[in-house]
Amino acid sequence: MLRVRLSSCRQPYTPSFRHFSSSRPHQKQRLVIIGSGWGGYPLLRGVDKKHWDVTVVSPTNYFNFTPLLASCAVGTLEFRSAIEPVRRYTPQVTAYQAWCDSIDWTRRVIECTPATPSPPWSDKSEPDKFTLRWDKLVIAAGAYSQTFGIPGVKEHAHFLKDVKDARAIRTRILECFEQAMQPTMSDVERRNLLNFCIVGGGPTGVEFAAELHDLLHAEFAVHYPSLAKLAKITIYDVAPSILGSFNRNLVEYAEKTFSRDGISILTSHHVERVEAGKMFVKQQGEVPFGLLVWSTGLAPNPLISSITHLKKDVGAKSLLTNDHLNVIGATDGAADPDVWAIGDCAQITGAILPATAQVANQKARYLAKILNKLARNPDHQAQPFKFENQGSLAYLGNWKAIYDTDKDKLLGPESGRVAWLLWRSAYFTMTLSLRNKILVPMYWFLNWIFGRDITRF
Ligand SMILES: Cc1cc2nc3c(=O)[nH]c(=O)nc-3n(C[C@H](O)[C@H](O)[C@H](O)COP(=O)(O)OP(=O)(O)OC[C@H]3O[C@@H](n4cnc5c(N)ncnc54)[C@H](O)[C@@H]3O)c2cc1C
C-alpha cells in the first residue's frame, strides 16, 4: 500500500545523525544509489563493483518486477517470481533497508531512517537515523500513486505498486468470495461484495481487470459457481477513453474485447469520495464495492518534493536532467557531474519520456556503462542518452493482448493471440534472474494445467 513519508522527508539534518559508510577501505569512490526499482536495481547489477564502492538505500530489500504484479494479484504467478533480492550482490554491495529522508548537498551526505522497526529493547518509537557520504549519487526513488486528494482513497482503496499490494489484493479477492459465501448474506450484500471496481483505465488498471476476469471465469466459475455469476468488474476513468497512450484501433479492440468479456468501462466518470466499502461517483451516486483498486497515475515522491534547489518539470513531479542524466541547478542551470536522476522521478529537459520500466531500465543501463567508463577514465566523454522505443504491451485477458509500436518497425501494431505471445515472451525475456526465468514459465504452465491457487491463509 502507498506509504506516505512526508513527515520524515521534512526532517532537517541534526548533529544527532549517526554517520556510516561502507566498512571497506576507501581507495574506491563511493557510489550511493537511492531506490531498488527499475532505475536502481539494473544499475546495481550493471555497475562494476570492483571499481565502485556501491551502497544502495531502499525501504524494500527487493526489486519489484512491476509488469507481473497484476498476474501475482490473482494467482497466475506466485509472488516470489516477481521480485529479486537486492542482497544478491552482497558482499560486493552495501545495502541498507532504509528511507532516504533528505539530501545534504553541502556535506554530500544523504540522511536516512531505517525501514526496519526499533530493536525490542529500545524505548524509542522510531529507530535511530543515520547519514551516508557519497562521491557519486544516483537518485532513483520513483514516484508515488496519485490520488488527486480524493477523500478516503488512501484509507479504503488498494494500490498496485509493490508485491505487498499484490498480496493484499489477492487476499481481499478471496475474502470477498468467502464472505459472500456465508449463508447469512443477502443477495444484495453478495452483489456488493462481488463488485470489483478499478479506478484508472491506463495499462495497469486494464491489465488488472483482465487478470481478474481470467480468475473469475476459470477457477472461480468452477469453485464458486453461483457466486461467479454475480461478480462484476468495472473500470472507471475521468478521461473519455481508456489506454490513452495506445493507438486508436488498439483501444477500440480492447474496448470490444472487454465488452464481450463482460468488463464494464465507464469513462468520463468522476469519483468524488471513497468510504469503507463504497465510493461516490458524480455520474452514478453511491457505488458499493468489495474491492477497489486505484491506479490513476503518479504523484511526486516526497524525497523529490523536499529538493528545492534543482530544476523540476512542470508540476514539480520529477527532477529535470540534461541528456547525460545529470541533475541541473535551479538557479545557475548548471549540470551536477556527480549526481544523476533516473526512472519515474526524472525527466530529460526537452525530451519528456513516458514513466515506464522500459525508460527507467534503459537509463539505468546507460548510466552503468558511463560509471564503469568513468571509474577507469575520469575524463571520459559519454554520448548522450538515447531512448529506443520497443513499443507498449497490455494484456486483455483470455490469452489476448495489444502491442503498440512505431509504424516503421518490422512487426507493426498487433492485437489478439500474436500480441499475447509477444507479451509473454517480452516479460519472460525481461525477467532478470535465472531463478525467475525458470519460475515464471513454470507457474504459467502449472496454473494452466492445475488452475490458480485459491486458498486463503
Ligand atoms: C503494476 C504496474 C505495472 C507496470 N507495468 C509496466 C510495464 O508493463 N511496462 C513498463 O514499461 N512499465 C510498467 N510499469 C511502470 C514501471 O514499473 C515504472 O515506470 C518503474 O517502476 C519506474 O522505475 P523507478 O526505479 O523509477 O521506480 P520504482 O520501480 O517505483 O522504484 C523506486 C524505488 O525507490 C524506493 N524508494 C522510494 N522512496 C524512497 C526513499 N525515500 N528512499 C529510498 N528509496 C526509496 C522504492 O522502494 C523503490 O525501490 C508498471 C508499473 C506498475 C505499478
The ligand as an SDF file (V2000), in Angstrom:
LIG
                    3D

 53 58  0  0  0  0  0  0  0  0999 V2000
    1.5250   -2.6580  -11.6480 C   0  0  0  0  0  0  0  0  0  0  0  0
    2.4700   -1.9400  -12.5740 C   0  0  0  0  0  0  0  0  0  0  0  0
    2.7170   -2.4670  -13.8380 C   0  0  0  0  0  0  0  0  0  0  0  0
    3.6060   -1.8420  -14.6840 C   0  0  0  0  0  0  0  0  0  0  0  0
    3.8270   -2.3940  -15.9180 N   0  0  0  0  0  0  0  0  0  0  0  0
    4.7300   -1.8280  -16.7320 C   0  0  0  0  0  0  0  0  0  0  0  0
    5.0080   -2.4230  -17.9900 C   0  0  0  0  0  0  0  0  0  0  0  0
    4.4250   -3.4420  -18.3510 O   0  0  0  0  0  0  0  0  0  0  0  0
    5.9510   -1.8370  -18.7810 N   0  0  0  0  0  0  0  0  0  0  0  0
    6.6050   -0.7080  -18.3990 C   0  0  0  0  0  0  0  0  0  0  0  0
    7.4670   -0.2310  -19.1400 O   0  0  0  0  0  0  0  0  0  0  0  0
    6.3380   -0.1010  -17.2240 N   0  0  0  0  0  0  0  0  0  0  0  0
    5.4260   -0.6360  -16.3830 C   0  0  0  0  0  0  0  0  0  0  0  0
    5.1500   -0.0430  -15.1810 N   0  0  0  0  0  0  0  0  0  0  0  0
    5.8200    1.2200  -14.8140 C   0  0  0  0  0  0  0  0  0  0  0  0
    7.1620    0.9250  -14.1630 C   0  0  0  0  0  0  0  0  0  0  0  0
    7.0430   -0.0340  -13.1440 O   0  0  0  0  0  0  0  0  0  0  0  0
    7.7840    2.1860  -13.5870 C   0  0  0  0  0  0  0  0  0  0  0  0
    7.8920    3.1310  -14.6070 O   0  0  0  0  0  0  0  0  0  0  0  0
    9.1360    1.8670  -12.9990 C   0  0  0  0  0  0  0  0  0  0  0  0
    8.9810    1.0420  -11.8780 O   0  0  0  0  0  0  0  0  0  0  0  0
    9.9080    3.1220  -12.6400 C   0  0  0  0  0  0  0  0  0  0  0  0
   11.1280    2.7450  -12.0760 O   0  0  0  0  0  0  0  0  0  0  0  0
   11.7600    3.5860  -10.8630 P   0  0  0  0  0  0  0  0  0  0  0  0
   13.0160    2.8900  -10.4770 O   0  0  0  0  0  0  0  0  0  0  0  0
   11.7870    4.9970  -11.1980 O   0  0  0  0  0  0  0  0  0  0  0  0
   10.6800    3.4570   -9.7040 O   0  0  0  0  0  0  0  0  0  0  0  0
   10.2820    2.1800   -8.8800 P   0  0  0  0  0  0  0  0  0  0  0  0
   10.4130    0.9570   -9.6940 O   0  0  0  0  0  0  0  0  0  0  0  0
    8.9500    2.5160   -8.2830 O   0  0  0  0  0  0  0  0  0  0  0  0
   11.3810    2.1180   -7.7430 O   0  0  0  0  0  0  0  0  0  0  0  0
   11.5570    3.1390   -6.8100 C   0  0  0  0  0  0  0  0  0  0  0  0
   12.4250    2.5960   -5.7040 C   0  0  0  0  0  0  0  0  0  0  0  0
   12.7630    3.6420   -4.8190 O   0  0  0  0  0  0  0  0  0  0  0  0
   12.4570    3.2450   -3.4920 C   0  0  0  0  0  0  0  0  0  0  0  0
   12.1790    4.4620   -2.7420 N   0  0  0  0  0  0  0  0  0  0  0  0
   11.0910    5.2420   -2.7490 C   0  0  0  0  0  0  0  0  0  0  0  0
   11.2470    6.2750   -1.9190 N   0  0  0  0  0  0  0  0  0  0  0  0
   12.4780    6.1370   -1.3760 C   0  0  0  0  0  0  0  0  0  0  0  0
   13.2240    6.8760   -0.4310 C   0  0  0  0  0  0  0  0  0  0  0  0
   12.7330    7.9910    0.1330 N   0  0  0  0  0  0  0  0  0  0  0  0
   14.4550    6.4290   -0.0800 N   0  0  0  0  0  0  0  0  0  0  0  0
   14.9770    5.3090   -0.6250 C   0  0  0  0  0  0  0  0  0  0  0  0
   14.3120    4.5690   -1.5370 N   0  0  0  0  0  0  0  0  0  0  0  0
   13.0850    4.9920   -1.8990 C   0  0  0  0  0  0  0  0  0  0  0  0
   11.2800    2.3000   -3.6540 C   0  0  0  0  0  0  0  0  0  0  0  0
   11.1220    1.4740   -2.5290 O   0  0  0  0  0  0  0  0  0  0  0  0
   11.7430    1.5240   -4.8780 C   0  0  0  0  0  0  0  0  0  0  0  0
   12.6890    0.5540   -4.5150 O   0  0  0  0  0  0  0  0  0  0  0  0
    4.2510   -0.6480  -14.2960 C   0  0  0  0  0  0  0  0  0  0  0  0
    4.0030   -0.1110  -13.0300 C   0  0  0  0  0  0  0  0  0  0  0  0
    3.1320   -0.7460  -12.1750 C   0  0  0  0  0  0  0  0  0  0  0  0
    2.8870   -0.1580  -10.8130 C   0  0  0  0  0  0  0  0  0  0  0  0
  1  2  1  0
  2  3  1  0
  2 52  2  0
  3  4  2  0
  4  5  1  0
  4 50  1  0
  5  6  2  0
  6  7  1  0
  6 13  1  0
  7  8  2  0
  7  9  1  0
  9 10  1  0
 10 11  2  0
 10 12  1  0
 12 13  2  0
 13 14  1  0
 14 15  1  0
 14 50  1  0
 15 16  1  0
 16 17  1  0
 16 18  1  0
 18 19  1  0
 18 20  1  0
 20 21  1  0
 20 22  1  0
 22 23  1  0
 23 24  1  0
 24 25  2  0
 24 26  1  0
 24 27  1  0
 27 28  1  0
 28 29  2  0
 28 30  1  0
 28 31  1  0
 31 32  1  0
 32 33  1  0
 33 34  1  0
 33 48  1  0
 34 35  1  0
 35 36  1  0
 35 46  1  0
 36 37  1  0
 36 45  1  0
 37 38  2  0
 38 39  1  0
 39 40  1  0
 39 45  2  0
 40 41  1  0
 40 42  2  0
 42 43  1  0
 43 44  2  0
 44 45  1  0
 46 47  1  0
 46 48  1  0
 48 49  1  0
 50 51  2  0
 51 52  1  0
 52 53  1  0
M  END
$$$$
